[in-house]
Amino acid sequence: MSCTDYGPCRTVSFALLLPLLLAAQVVATDSYLPALPEVARDLGSASSSLTVFMLAFGVAQLAWGPLADRFGRRPVLLVGLACYAVAAAGCALAGSANALVAWRALQGAAMAAILVCARAAVRDLYPAHEGPHIMARGLTGLGIVALVAPIAGAWGVQTAGWRWVLGAMGVYSLALLVLCWRTFSETQQAEEEVAPVFASVSTGGVRQVFASPSFRAWTALAATTYGGIFCFLLLSPMVYVDLFGLSPARYGWIPAGGSLVYILSTTWCRRLLSRRGPVRTVQLGASLSLLGPCIQITGCVLAPTSPIPLLLGHAVYALGNGIHQPCGQAGAVGELPPQLAGRAVSCSGFVIMCVAFCAGQLAAQFVDPTMPHGAWPMVLPMALAGVVLVLIAFVWLPWLYRARAAEMVQPS
């Protein structure tokens, strides 16, 4: 089914909605980061609210995917937006750290519904070869929000307090709820509505998703590149603030600069896909993902007291990440039937979050306030991710496409 089946107005509406829906994640995370110190002073603890939020987001995708396949994208999306708004209000009114953690867990679970439905709708509305282009466009909009969110969050904390920042998340989701209620129609094929009640939530569909070689390859690409970025996000504050002595305000420009590079990279990705195709595009991205950590390793060896090689290497790695994410997220569901799109998106998202969490926890074991290992705990996981990405892009994906081409030319 193509997007033209819904008319030009529906296509334009979804093209505008997609980046706003995907940006629900960065609104809930990036704008919240500047509030963590003030939350800790008021409630006594803050870090657990972010950890539980991410865990709930990863696990809840496994439930929302089958539900979106069974009941449709629109009702699950509207429920997710409503729960997101309620949870944001609960966070803003939380009187204890435990209450904040509980409401943030609900918000993470609700955010999973939003992102699962948004990505599944891309598979519903567009053919497989157009999916990476559409995801790249949506992730460009997400990058713009990611660039603004931490700055807006810091300004909100400074002028109004952390509760108002969390309340603003609720306003954002309410506005999206009204917009989706009026403009977002069901994107799932009508034929799927006659499926048996329990057909969509059976484990057979999940087995079919993981049995797809294309799903495994593209999900591995997206999970690996995000694992490297997650290690940077987790460890870079300690590296740049504790090791190199940057102030928190100056450090804030580093992830903002990474978001700017990400915006440029997703825009570049759309042009590359048109000229080079998906495999050659991700091969270029993998080369950048390995080149970036190599620059950082060179800096750690030759100039360990300078942050410049680390910054340059991070920018190069971010270029590769901006290529891999739209290709990986769209490719994971592109070869599967639309009735499995919800489960494919949820399984892919769960794998990505598991890989990121495990990589971050492993890297964090080598960091303490004295920083005896320098920047190596941040650099080495990114280098490992670069090596794995090169293997996926230059070995796994070409083999997969050759095998598929051989099957197509064989007589039936």
HUNOR-V219331 format. One line per field, one symbol per residue. phi: phi as a letter, one per 30 degrees, with the letter a starting at -180 (. if undefined). burial: + if it has 9 or more other ideal C-beta (glycine too) atoms within 8 Angstrom, else -. A space follows every 10 residues. Layout:
phi->???
burial->???
//
This chain:
phi->.cdddciddd dddddddedd dddeddddcd ddeddedddd ddcjabdddd ddeddddddd ddddeddddd cjdddddddd dddddddddd ddcdcbdddd dddddddddd dedddddddd ddddcbdedc eddddddddd dddddddded ddddddddcb jddddddddd dddddddddd ecbccdcddd dddcdeecdd cddddddddd dddddddddd ddddddeddd ddddcdeddd dddciddedd dedddddddd ddeddddded ddddcciddd dddddddddd dedddddddd dcbdccdddd dddddddddd dddddddddd ddcdccdedc dddddddddd dddddddddd dddddcbbed hdciceeddd dddddddddd dddccddddd dddddddddd dd
burial->--+--+---+ +-+++-++++ ++++++++++ ++++++-+++ --+--+-+++ -+++++++++ ++++++++++ -+++-+++++ ++++++++++ ++-+--+-++ ++++++++++ ++++++++++ ++++++-+-- ++++++++++ +++++++-++ ++++-++--- -+++++++++ -+++-++-++ ---+--++-- -+------++ +---++-+++ -+-+++++++ ++++++++++ ++-+++++++ +++--+---- ++-+++++++ ++++++++++ -++----+++ ++++++++++ ++++++++++ ---+----++ ++++++++++ ++++++++++ ++++-+-+++ ++++++++++ ++++++++++ --++--+--- +---++++++ ++++++++++ ++++-+++-+ +-+------- --
//
